[in-house]
Amino acid sequence: QVLLVESGGGSVQAGRSLRLSCEVYRNGASINAMAWYRQAPGKQRELVAGIDTNDSTNYADSVKGRFTISRDNAENTVYLQMNSLKPEDTAVYYCAAEFWKGGGLTMSWGQGTQVTVAS
């Protein structure tokens, strides 16, 4: 099982920046991709950004140009740099890992970190 530990959330004013970190404990697993999701109160969890083993990235339209996902393989950490934050970015942010298990792909989730953006 892959263990994920997020950090870096907090409360900021609109227009400011935050960087989320996700420490990845592979426990021998082969990871296919990493991603950040978020869930705002009363809304479904949505994909924010993803990065695969080739470092190809994808973003939700709502964060393109403002958020950047990256990873440091040496540190086994995935980051989400969030710039020009807006109140609508307020949510619990979850790190996720898609990894191979039993011949198929499965997901592991972190515990989540709260991001609150005040107007």
N, CA, C and O atoms as CSV, one atom per row, in Angstrom:
chain,resi,resn,atom,element,x,y,z
A,1,GLN,N,N,0.846,-1.193,0.000
A,1,GLN,CA,C,0.000,0.000,0.000
A,1,GLN,C,C,0.886,1.250,0.000
A,1,GLN,O,O,1.893,1.314,0.705
A,2,VAL,N,N,0.490,2.235,-0.802
A,2,VAL,CA,C,1.215,3.498,-0.858
A,2,VAL,C,C,0.669,4.430,0.216
A,2,VAL,O,O,-0.542,4.613,0.332
A,3,LEU,N,N,1.560,5.013,0.992
A,3,LEU,CA,C,1.163,5.957,2.034
A,3,LEU,C,C,1.499,7.370,1.582
A,3,LEU,O,O,2.606,7.641,1.115
A,4,LEU,N,N,0.535,8.261,1.725
A,4,LEU,CA,C,0.711,9.652,1.285
A,4,LEU,C,C,0.454,10.582,2.460
A,4,LEU,O,O,-0.533,10.429,3.180
A,5,VAL,N,N,1.347,11.548,2.652
A,5,VAL,CA,C,1.206,12.494,3.752
A,5,VAL,C,C,1.307,13.907,3.192
A,5,VAL,O,O,2.361,14.332,2.717
A,6,GLU,N,N,0.180,14.631,3.258
A,6,GLU,CA,C,0.154,15.999,2.724
A,6,GLU,C,C,0.516,17.014,3.796
A,6,GLU,O,O,0.371,16.763,4.993
A,7,SER,N,N,0.989,18.161,3.339
A,7,SER,CA,C,1.246,19.296,4.221
A,7,SER,C,C,1.232,20.562,3.384
A,7,SER,O,O,1.275,20.509,2.155
A,8,GLY,N,N,1.172,21.708,4.065
A,8,GLY,CA,C,1.284,22.981,3.369
A,8,GLY,C,C,-0.003,23.760,3.219
A,8,GLY,O,O,0.007,24.875,2.696
A,9,GLY,N,N,-1.102,23.200,3.663
A,9,GLY,CA,C,-2.357,23.937,3.574
A,9,GLY,C,C,-2.383,25.095,4.555
A,9,GLY,O,O,-1.484,25.247,5.383
A,10,GLY,N,N,-3.419,25.907,4.453
A,10,GLY,CA,C,-3.554,27.033,5.363
A,10,GLY,C,C,-4.573,28.028,4.860
A,10,GLY,O,O,-5.328,27.758,3.926
A,11,SER,N,N,-4.580,29.189,5.503
A,11,SER,CA,C,-5.502,30.262,5.143
A,11,SER,C,C,-4.714,31.435,4.590
A,11,SER,O,O,-3.748,31.890,5.203
A,12,VAL,N,N,-5.131,31.924,3.425
A,12,VAL,CA,C,-4.451,33.050,2.790
A,12,VAL,C,C,-5.468,33.999,2.192
A,12,VAL,O,O,-6.641,33.661,2.034
A,13,GLN,N,N,-5.001,35.192,1.861
A,13,GLN,CA,C,-5.836,36.162,1.166
A,13,GLN,C,C,-5.812,35.862,-0.329
A,13,GLN,O,O,-4.848,35.297,-0.846
A,14,ALA,N,N,-6.867,36.240,-1.003
A,14,ALA,CA,C,-6.923,36.075,-2.448
A,14,ALA,C,C,-5.729,36.762,-3.106
A,14,ALA,O,O,-5.303,37.841,-2.694
A,15,GLY,N,N,-5.206,36.112,-4.131
A,15,GLY,CA,C,-4.055,36.645,-4.835
A,15,GLY,C,C,-2.715,36.129,-4.333
A,15,GLY,O,O,-1.696,36.280,-5.007
A,16,ARG,N,N,-2.713,35.523,-3.157
A,16,ARG,CA,C,-1.477,35.001,-2.579
A,16,ARG,C,C,-1.211,33.582,-3.083
A,16,ARG,O,O,-1.964,33.030,-3.885
A,17,SER,N,N,-0.117,33.016,-2.586
A,17,SER,CA,C,0.315,31.695,-3.042
A,17,SER,C,C,0.450,30.725,-1.871
A,17,SER,O,O,0.657,31.129,-0.727
A,18,LEU,N,N,0.331,29.452,-2.181
A,18,LEU,CA,C,0.615,28.363,-1.249
A,18,LEU,C,C,1.261,27.230,-2.030
A,18,LEU,O,O,1.026,27.063,-3.226
A,19,ARG,N,N,2.078,26.459,-1.330
A,19,ARG,CA,C,2.626,25.252,-1.937
A,19,ARG,C,C,2.281,24.059,-1.060
A,19,ARG,O,O,2.618,24.011,0.123
A,20,LEU,N,N,1.605,23.106,-1.667
A,20,LEU,CA,C,1.286,21.862,-0.984
A,20,LEU,C,C,2.355,20.817,-1.289
A,20,LEU,O,O,2.900,20.761,-2.391
A,21,SER,N,N,2.636,19.997,-0.288
A,21,SER,CA,C,3.602,18.917,-0.451
A,21,SER,C,C,2.942,17.590,-0.131
A,21,SER,O,O,2.049,17.515,0.713
A,22,CYS,N,N,3.385,16.554,-0.805
A,22,CYS,CA,C,2.873,15.211,-0.566
A,22,CYS,C,C,4.065,14.265,-0.502
A,22,CYS,O,O,4.711,13.990,-1.513
A,23,GLU,N,N,4.346,13.774,0.699
A,23,GLU,CA,C,5.405,12.787,0.847
A,23,GLU,C,C,4.852,11.423,0.475
A,23,GLU,O,O,3.783,11.023,0.936
A,24,VAL,N,N,5.597,10.716,-0.366
A,24,VAL,CA,C,5.142,9.437,-0.906
A,24,VAL,C,C,5.981,8.303,-0.330
A,24,VAL,O,O,7.202,8.277,-0.490
A,25,TYR,N,N,5.323,7.377,0.333
A,25,TYR,CA,C,5.984,6.183,0.855
A,25,TYR,C,C,5.514,5.005,0.003
A,25,TYR,O,O,4.398,4.510,0.163
A,26,ARG,N,N,6.381,4.570,-0.900
A,26,ARG,CA,C,5.995,3.590,-1.922
A,26,ARG,C,C,5.775,2.185,-1.379
A,26,ARG,O,O,4.934,1.447,-1.892
A,27,ASN,N,N,6.515,1.814,-0.361
A,27,ASN,CA,C,6.441,0.442,0.176
A,27,ASN,C,C,6.572,-0.594,-0.937
A,27,ASN,O,O,5.900,-1.626,-0.933
A,28,GLY,N,N,7.467,-0.288,-1.904
A,28,GLY,CA,C,7.739,-1.230,-2.981
A,28,GLY,C,C,6.778,-1.170,-4.146
A,28,GLY,O,O,6.945,-1.907,-5.118
A,29,ALA,N,N,5.773,-0.306,-4.074
A,29,ALA,CA,C,4.788,-0.233,-5.153
A,29,ALA,C,C,5.353,0.471,-6.381
A,29,ALA,O,O,6.257,1.298,-6.269
A,30,SER,N,N,4.814,0.138,-7.553
A,30,SER,CA,C,5.161,0.809,-8.796
A,30,SER,C,C,4.072,1.826,-9.101
A,30,SER,O,O,2.937,1.466,-9.416
A,31,ILE,N,N,4.428,3.083,-9.005
A,31,ILE,CA,C,3.441,4.147,-9.176
A,31,ILE,C,C,3.328,4.534,-10.643
A,31,ILE,O,O,4.332,4.745,-11.323
A,32,ASN,N,N,2.106,4.622,-11.115
A,32,ASN,CA,C,1.835,4.998,-12.506
A,32,ASN,C,C,1.674,6.505,-12.660
A,32,ASN,O,O,2.144,7.081,-13.641
A,33,ALA,N,N,1.028,7.133,-11.722
A,33,ALA,CA,C,0.786,8.574,-11.805
A,33,ALA,C,C,0.462,9.118,-10.422
A,33,ALA,O,O,0.050,8.390,-9.519
A,34,MET,N,N,0.664,10.423,-10.291
A,34,MET,CA,C,0.308,11.131,-9.063
A,34,MET,C,C,-0.628,12.268,-9.413
A,34,MET,O,O,-0.620,12.766,-10.539
A,35,ALA,N,N,-1.432,12.676,-8.452
A,35,ALA,CA,C,-2.378,13.747,-8.734
A,35,ALA,C,C,-2.772,14.463,-7.452
A,35,ALA,O,O,-2.589,13.961,-6.343
A,36,TRP,N,N,-3.316,15.645,-7.648
A,36,TRP,CA,C,-3.962,16.403,-6.579
A,36,TRP,C,C,-5.431,16.552,-6.940
A,36,TRP,O,O,-5.781,16.916,-8.063
A,37,TYR,N,N,-6.279,16.263,-5.968
A,37,TYR,CA,C,-7.717,16.469,-6.084
A,37,TYR,C,C,-8.129,17.469,-5.012
A,37,TYR,O,O,-7.368,17.756,-4.087
A,38,ARG,N,N,-9.335,17.993,-5.148
A,38,ARG,CA,C,-9.877,18.843,-4.103
A,38,ARG,C,C,-11.371,18.621,-3.981
A,38,ARG,O,O,-12.049,18.200,-4.919
A,39,GLN,N,N,-11.854,18.920,-2.786
A,39,GLN,CA,C,-13.293,18.801,-2.537
A,39,GLN,C,C,-13.734,19.972,-1.686
A,39,GLN,O,O,-13.297,20.143,-0.548
A,40,ALA,N,N,-14.610,20.772,-2.266
A,40,ALA,CA,C,-15.191,21.902,-1.556
A,40,ALA,C,C,-16.470,21.442,-0.863
A,40,ALA,O,O,-17.062,20.443,-1.271
A,41,PRO,N,N,-16.906,22.152,0.177
A,41,PRO,CA,C,-18.126,21.761,0.892
A,41,PRO,C,C,-19.320,21.655,-0.056
A,41,PRO,O,O,-19.592,22.570,-0.833
A,42,GLY,N,N,-20.014,20.549,0.016
A,42,GLY,CA,C,-21.199,20.355,-0.795
A,42,GLY,C,C,-20.934,20.013,-2.245
A,42,GLY,O,O,-21.869,19.923,-3.040
A,43,LYS,N,N,-19.680,19.822,-2.600
A,43,LYS,CA,C,-19.332,19.507,-3.988
A,43,LYS,C,C,-18.597,18.177,-4.077
A,43,LYS,O,O,-18.078,17.660,-3.088
A,44,GLN,N,N,-18.569,17.642,-5.293
A,44,GLN,CA,C,-17.855,16.388,-5.512
A,44,GLN,C,C,-16.347,16.644,-5.577
A,44,GLN,O,O,-15.894,17.744,-5.893
A,45,ARG,N,N,-15.600,15.603,-5.269
A,45,ARG,CA,C,-14.150,15.689,-5.386
A,45,ARG,C,C,-13.790,15.822,-6.865
A,45,ARG,O,O,-14.340,15.117,-7.711
A,46,GLU,N,N,-12.865,16.731,-7.167
A,46,GLU,CA,C,-12.483,16.957,-8.555
A,46,GLU,C,C,-10.974,16.921,-8.719
A,46,GLU,O,O,-10.218,17.253,-7.806
A,47,LEU,N,N,-10.557,16.509,-9.906
A,47,LEU,CA,C,-9.136,16.480,-10.231
A,47,LEU,C,C,-8.635,17.912,-10.426
A,47,LEU,O,O,-9.246,18.695,-11.153
A,48,VAL,N,N,-7.537,18.242,-9.782
A,48,VAL,CA,C,-6.924,19.553,-9.941
A,48,VAL,C,C,-5.749,19.477,-10.916
A,48,VAL,O,O,-5.653,20.272,-11.851
A,49,ALA,N,N,-4.853,18.509,-10.683
A,49,ALA,CA,C,-3.657,18.385,-11.524
A,49,ALA,C,C,-3.106,16.974,-11.397
A,49,ALA,O,O,-3.233,16.335,-10.352
A,50,GLY,N,N,-2.496,16.498,-12.470
A,50,GLY,CA,C,-1.895,15.173,-12.461
A,50,GLY,C,C,-0.552,15.185,-13.161
A,50,GLY,O,O,-0.277,16.045,-13.997
A,51,ILE,N,N,0.288,14.206,-12.803
A,51,ILE,CA,C,1.598,14.066,-13.423
A,51,ILE,C,C,1.899,12.583,-13.543
A,51,ILE,O,O,1.696,11.821,-12.598
A,52,ASP,N,N,2.394,12.168,-14.734
A,52,ASP,CA,C,2.649,10.749,-14.909
A,52,ASP,C,C,4.148,10.450,-14.861
A,52,ASP,O,O,4.955,11.333,-14.571
A,53,THR,N,N,4.509,9.212,-15.145
A,53,THR,CA,C,5.907,8.805,-15.034
A,53,THR,C,C,6.803,9.470,-16.066
A,53,THR,O,O,8.024,9.489,-15.908
A,54,ASN,N,N,6.207,10.018,-17.126
A,54,ASN,CA,C,6.974,10.751,-18.138
A,54,ASN,C,C,6.991,12.249,-17.855
A,54,ASN,O,O,7.458,13.041,-18.674
A,55,ASP,N,N,6.479,12.630,-16.688
A,55,ASP,CA,C,6.377,14.034,-16.299
A,55,ASP,C,C,5.404,14.824,-17.162
A,55,ASP,O,O,5.461,16.052,-17.210
A,56,SER,N,N,4.524,14.123,-17.835
A,56,SER,CA,C,3.437,14.811,-18.531
A,56,SER,C,C,2.423,15.251,-17.491
A,56,SER,O,O,2.113,14.512,-16.556
A,57,THR,N,N,1.910,16.459,-17.660
A,57,THR,CA,C,0.987,17.011,-16.675
A,57,THR,C,C,-0.350,17.365,-17.313
A,57,THR,O,O,-0.440,17.596,-18.519
A,58,ASN,N,N,-1.369,17.403,-16.493
A,58,ASN,CA,C,-2.672,17.879,-16.939
A,58,ASN,C,C,-3.309,18.650,-15.797
A,58,ASN,O,O,-3.034,18.392,-14.625
A,59,TYR,N,N,-4.159,19.597,-16.153
A,59,TYR,CA,C,-4.758,20.494,-15.178
A,59,TYR,C,C,-6.240,20.693,-15.451
A,59,TYR,O,O,-6.698,20.617,-16.591
A,60,ALA,N,N,-6.969,20.947,-14.389
A,60,ALA,CA,C,-8.346,21.384,-14.536
A,60,ALA,C,C,-8.324,22.768,-15.180
A,60,ALA,O,O,-7.417,23.563,-14.935
A,61,ASP,N,N,-9.317,23.042,-15.994
A,61,ASP,CA,C,-9.365,24.344,-16.669
A,61,ASP,C,C,-9.346,25.495,-15.675
A,61,ASP,O,O,-8.788,26.556,-15.957
A,62,SER,N,N,-9.950,25.287,-14.524
A,62,SER,CA,C,-10.081,26.365,-13.548
A,62,SER,C,C,-8.757,26.761,-12.904
A,62,SER,O,O,-8.667,27.820,-12.284
A,63,VAL,N,N,-7.722,25.921,-13.043
A,63,VAL,CA,C,-6.450,26.239,-12.401
A,63,VAL,C,C,-5.311,26.411,-13.401
A,63,VAL,O,O,-4.192,26.745,-13.010
A,64,LYS,N,N,-5.577,26.191,-14.660
A,64,LYS,CA,C,-4.520,26.327,-15.671
A,64,LYS,C,C,-3.914,27.723,-15.628
A,64,LYS,O,O,-4.621,28.728,-15.557
A,65,GLY,N,N,-2.581,27.759,-15.674
A,65,GLY,CA,C,-1.877,29.030,-15.636
A,65,GLY,C,C,-1.640,29.555,-14.235
A,65,GLY,O,O,-0.884,30.509,-14.051
A,66,ARG,N,N,-2.282,28.939,-13.229
A,66,ARG,CA,C,-2.097,29.387,-11.848
A,66,ARG,C,C,-1.438,28.322,-10.970
A,66,ARG,O,O,-0.662,28.647,-10.072
A,67,PHE,N,N,-1.746,27.072,-11.228
A,67,PHE,CA,C,-1.226,25.962,-10.424
A,67,PHE,C,C,-0.196,25.175,-11.235
A,67,PHE,O,O,-0.297,25.057,-12.456
A,68,THR,N,N,0.789,24.645,-10.527
A,68,THR,CA,C,1.796,23.810,-11.163
A,68,THR,C,C,2.063,22.578,-10.301
A,68,THR,O,O,2.360,22.687,-9.112
A,69,ILE,N,N,1.951,21.409,-10.923
A,69,ILE,CA,C,2.282,20.172,-10.224
A,69,ILE,C,C,3.692,19.761,-10.621
A,69,ILE,O,O,4.080,19.882,-11.783
A,70,SER,N,N,4.444,19.282,-9.662
A,70,SER,CA,C,5.805,18.836,-9.935
A,70,SER,C,C,6.174,17.756,-8.930
A,70,SER,O,O,5.457,17.517,-7.958
A,71,ARG,N,N,7.309,17.107,-9.184
A,71,ARG,CA,C,7.733,16.096,-8.223
A,71,ARG,C,C,9.246,16.088,-8.125
A,71,ARG,O,O,9.957,16.440,-9.066
A,72,ASP,N,N,9.710,15.681,-6.970
A,72,ASP,CA,C,11.129,15.515,-6.708
A,72,ASP,C,C,11.333,14.040,-6.391
A,72,ASP,O,O,11.052,13.583,-5.283
A,73,ASN,N,N,11.825,13.307,-7.379
A,73,ASN,CA,C,11.962,11.862,-7.190
A,73,ASN,C,C,12.960,11.517,-6.085
A,73,ASN,O,O,12.798,10.525,-5.374
A,74,ALA,N,N,13.987,12.345,-5.953
A,74,ALA,CA,C,14.992,12.075,-4.925
A,74,ALA,C,C,14.384,12.200,-3.528
A,74,ALA,O,O,14.776,11.490,-2.602
A,75,GLU,N,N,13.429,13.105,-3.393
A,75,GLU,CA,C,12.800,13.331,-2.087
A,75,GLU,C,C,11.484,12.577,-1.954
A,75,GLU,O,O,10.839,12.628,-0.907
A,76,ASN,N,N,11.080,11.868,-3.027
A,76,ASN,CA,C,9.788,11.158,-3.009
A,76,ASN,C,C,8.670,12.087,-2.575
A,76,ASN,O,O,7.868,11.765,-1.698
A,77,THR,N,N,8.640,13.240,-3.208
A,77,THR,CA,C,7.641,14.248,-2.851
A,77,THR,C,C,7.018,14.828,-4.110
A,77,THR,O,O,7.697,15.058,-5.110
A,78,VAL,N,N,5.736,15.054,-4.043
A,78,VAL,CA,C,4.996,15.714,-5.117
A,78,VAL,C,C,4.492,17.046,-4.570
A,78,VAL,O,O,4.054,17.137,-3.423
A,79,TYR,N,N,4.563,18.070,-5.409
A,79,TYR,CA,C,4.185,19.409,-4.979
A,79,TYR,C,C,3.032,19.949,-5.826
A,79,TYR,O,O,2.826,19.540,-6.969
A,80,LEU,N,N,2.303,20.862,-5.238
A,80,LEU,CA,C,1.324,21.646,-5.984
A,80,LEU,C,C,1.558,23.107,-5.609
A,80,LEU,O,O,1.223,23.546,-4.510
A,81,GLN,N,N,2.141,23.845,-6.549
A,81,GLN,CA,C,2.341,25.282,-6.352
A,81,GLN,C,C,1.076,25.995,-6.816
A,81,GLN,O,O,0.659,25.856,-7.965
A,82,MET,N,N,0.479,26.752,-5.919
A,82,MET,CA,C,-0.775,27.428,-6.212
A,82,MET,C,C,-0.554,28.927,-6.115
A,82,MET,O,O,-0.294,29.459,-5.036
A,83,ASN,N,N,-0.660,29.597,-7.242
A,83,ASN,CA,C,-0.488,31.052,-7.306
A,83,ASN,C,C,-1.815,31.723,-7.626
A,83,ASN,O,O,-2.758,31.086,-8.095
A,84,SER,N,N,-1.865,33.010,-7.364
A,84,SER,CA,C,-3.068,33.802,-7.661
A,84,SER,C,C,-4.319,33.114,-7.152
A,84,SER,O,O,-5.294,32.947,-7.884
A,85,LEU,N,N,-4.281,32.720,-5.904
A,85,LEU,CA,C,-5.395,31.963,-5.335
A,85,LEU,C,C,-6.670,32.799,-5.300
A,85,LEU,O,O,-6.645,34.015,-5.107
A,86,LYS,N,N,-7.782,32.100,-5.494
A,86,LYS,CA,C,-9.096,32.714,-5.498
A,86,LYS,C,C,-9.951,32.089,-4.398
A,86,LYS,O,O,-9.678,30.967,-3.970
A,87,PRO,N,N,-10.971,32.790,-3.938
A,87,PRO,CA,C,-11.854,32.193,-2.914
A,87,PRO,C,C,-12.441,30.866,-3.362
A,87,PRO,O,O,-12.661,29.981,-2.535
A,88,GLU,N,N,-12.700,30.710,-4.654
A,88,GLU,CA,C,-13.274,29.453,-5.153
A,88,GLU,C,C,-12.289,28.289,-5.132
A,88,GLU,O,O,-12.664,27.151,-5.416
A,89,ASP,N,N,-11.032,28.569,-4.797
A,89,ASP,CA,C,-10.054,27.492,-4.619
A,89,ASP,C,C,-10.136,26.870,-3.225
A,89,ASP,O,O,-9.466,25.878,-2.940
A,90,THR,N,N,-10.950,27.451,-2.374
A,90,THR,CA,C,-11.111,26.923,-1.019
A,90,THR,C,C,-11.663,25.502,-1.064
A,90,THR,O,O,-12.709,25.248,-1.661
A,91,ALA,N,N,-10.949,24.588,-0.427
A,91,ALA,CA,C,-11.334,23.175,-0.445
A,91,ALA,C,C,-10.344,22.388,0.401
A,91,ALA,O,O,-9.316,22.908,0.837
A,92,VAL,N,N,-10.678,21.130,0.620
A,92,VAL,CA,C,-9.709,20.181,1.145
A,92,VAL,C,C,-8.983,19.576,-0.050
A,92,VAL,O,O,-9.615,19.071,-0.979
A,93,TYR,N,N,-7.682,19.627,-0.023
A,93,TYR,CA,C,-6.866,19.115,-1.123
A,93,TYR,C,C,-6.277,17.763,-0.737
A,93,TYR,O,O,-5.723,17.583,0.347
A,94,TYR,N,N,-6.419,16.822,-1.663
A,94,TYR,CA,C,-5.965,15.456,-1.431
A,94,TYR,C,C,-4.902,15.072,-2.443
A,94,TYR,O,O,-5.038,15.330,-3.639
A,95,CYS,N,N,-3.857,14.461,-1.953
A,95,CYS,CA,C,-2.862,13.860,-2.817
A,95,CYS,C,C,-3.320,12.435,-3.138
A,95,CYS,O,O,-3.880,11.751,-2.281
A,96,ALA,N,N,-3.083,11.996,-4.358
A,96,ALA,CA,C,-3.498,10.660,-4.768
A,96,ALA,C,C,-2.406,9.997,-5.593
A,96,ALA,O,O,-1.709,10.654,-6.367
A,97,ALA,N,N,-2.268,8.706,-5.420
A,97,ALA,CA,C,-1.318,7.915,-6.190
A,97,ALA,C,C,-2.052,6.784,-6.890
A,97,ALA,O,O,-2.844,6.070,-6.275
A,98,GLU,N,N,-1.786,6.627,-8.175
A,98,GLU,CA,C,-2.320,5.504,-8.935
A,98,GLU,C,C,-1.173,4.508,-9.094
A,98,GLU,O,O,-0.137,4.841,-9.669
A,99,PHE,N,N,-1.353,3.299,-8.591
A,99,PHE,CA,C,-0.251,2.353,-8.619
A,99,PHE,C,C,-0.741,0.962,-8.998
A,99,PHE,O,O,-1.930,0.653,-8.920
A,100,TRP,N,N,0.226,0.125,-9.416
A,100,TRP,CA,C,-0.075,-1.218,-9.865
A,100,TRP,C,C,-0.185,-2.169,-8.671
A,100,TRP,O,O,0.674,-2.208,-7.791
A,101,LYS,N,N,-1.283,-2.935,-8.684
A,101,LYS,CA,C,-1.488,-3.919,-7.632
A,101,LYS,C,C,-2.316,-5.063,-8.200
A,101,LYS,O,O,-3.403,-4.848,-8.736
A,102,GLY,N,N,-1.792,-6.283,-8.078
A,102,GLY,CA,C,-2.538,-7.434,-8.547
A,102,GLY,C,C,-2.839,-7.407,-10.042
A,102,GLY,O,O,-3.860,-7.942,-10.474
A,103,GLY,N,N,-1.964,-6.792,-10.838
A,103,GLY,CA,C,-2.158,-6.751,-12.280
A,103,GLY,C,C,-3.055,-5.625,-12.756
A,103,GLY,O,O,-3.297,-5.484,-13.954
A,104,GLY,N,N,-3.544,-4.829,-11.830
A,104,GLY,CA,C,-4.387,-3.706,-12.206
A,104,GLY,C,C,-3.986,-2.440,-11.470
A,104,GLY,O,O,-3.120,-2.462,-10.595
A,105,LEU,N,N,-4.624,-1.340,-11.834
A,105,LEU,CA,C,-4.323,-0.062,-11.202
A,105,LEU,C,C,-5.309,0.211,-10.073
A,105,LEU,O,O,-6.500,-0.077,-10.186
A,106,THR,N,N,-4.795,0.767,-8.991
A,106,THR,CA,C,-5.638,1.146,-7.877
A,106,THR,C,C,-5.155,2.487,-7.334
A,106,THR,O,O,-4.087,2.967,-7.715
A,107,MET,N,N,-5.927,3.080,-6.463
A,107,MET,CA,C,-5.628,4.414,-5.954
A,107,MET,C,C,-5.372,4.381,-4.457
A,107,MET,O,O,-5.960,3.594,-3.716
A,108,SER,N,N,-4.481,5.257,-4.045
A,108,SER,CA,C,-4.270,5.503,-2.627
A,108,SER,C,C,-4.414,7.002,-2.390
A,108,SER,O,O,-4.028,7.809,-3.235
A,109,TRP,N,N,-4.972,7.373,-1.236
A,109,TRP,CA,C,-5.268,8.773,-0.941
A,109,TRP,C,C,-4.582,9.220,0.339
A,109,TRP,O,O,-4.390,8.445,1.276
A,110,GLY,N,N,-4.216,10.505,0.347
A,110,GLY,CA,C,-3.740,11.102,1.571
A,110,GLY,C,C,-4.914,11.510,2.444
A,110,GLY,O,O,-6.073,11.306,2.082
A,111,GLN,N,N,-4.605,12.086,3.594
A,111,GLN,CA,C,-5.649,12.435,4.553
A,111,GLN,C,C,-6.300,13.773,4.239
A,111,GLN,O,O,-7.354,14.098,4.785
A,112,GLY,N,N,-5.671,14.552,3.357
A,112,GLY,CA,C,-6.229,15.847,2.979
A,112,GLY,C,C,-5.647,16.988,3.783
A,112,GLY,O,O,-5.269,16.827,4.943
A,113,THR,N,N,-5.581,18.141,3.148
A,113,THR,CA,C,-5.116,19.356,3.819
A,113,THR,C,C,-6.017,20.515,3.395
A,113,THR,O,O,-6.315,20.681,2.212
A,114,GLN,N,N,-6.439,21.300,4.355
A,114,GLN,CA,C,-7.398,22.375,4.100
A,114,GLN,C,C,-6.704,23.606,3.525
A,114,GLN,O,O,-5.669,24.049,4.024
A,115,VAL,N,N,-7.293,24.137,2.475
A,115,VAL,CA,C,-6.854,25.413,1.902
A,115,VAL,C,C,-8.051,26.357,1.946
A,115,VAL,O,O,-9.117,26.040,1.417
A,116,THR,N,N,-7.877,27.498,2.568
A,116,THR,CA,C,-8.940,28.489,2.668
A,116,THR,C,C,-8.425,29.810,2.113
A,116,THR,O,O,-7.396,30.326,2.549
A,117,VAL,N,N,-9.159,30.347,1.145
A,117,VAL,CA,C,-8.764,31.599,0.499
A,117,VAL,C,C,-9.827,32.649,0.800
A,117,VAL,O,O,-10.988,32.501,0.418
A,118,ALA,N,N,-9.421,33.699,1.484
A,118,ALA,CA,C,-10.345,34.770,1.853
A,118,ALA,C,C,-10.328,35.875,0.799
A,118,ALA,O,O,-9.289,36.188,0.219
A,119,SER,N,N,-11.489,36.448,0.571
A,119,SER,CA,C,-11.586,37.519,-0.436
A,119,SER,C,C,-11.150,38.845,0.142
A,119,SER,O,O,-11.165,39.858,-0.558
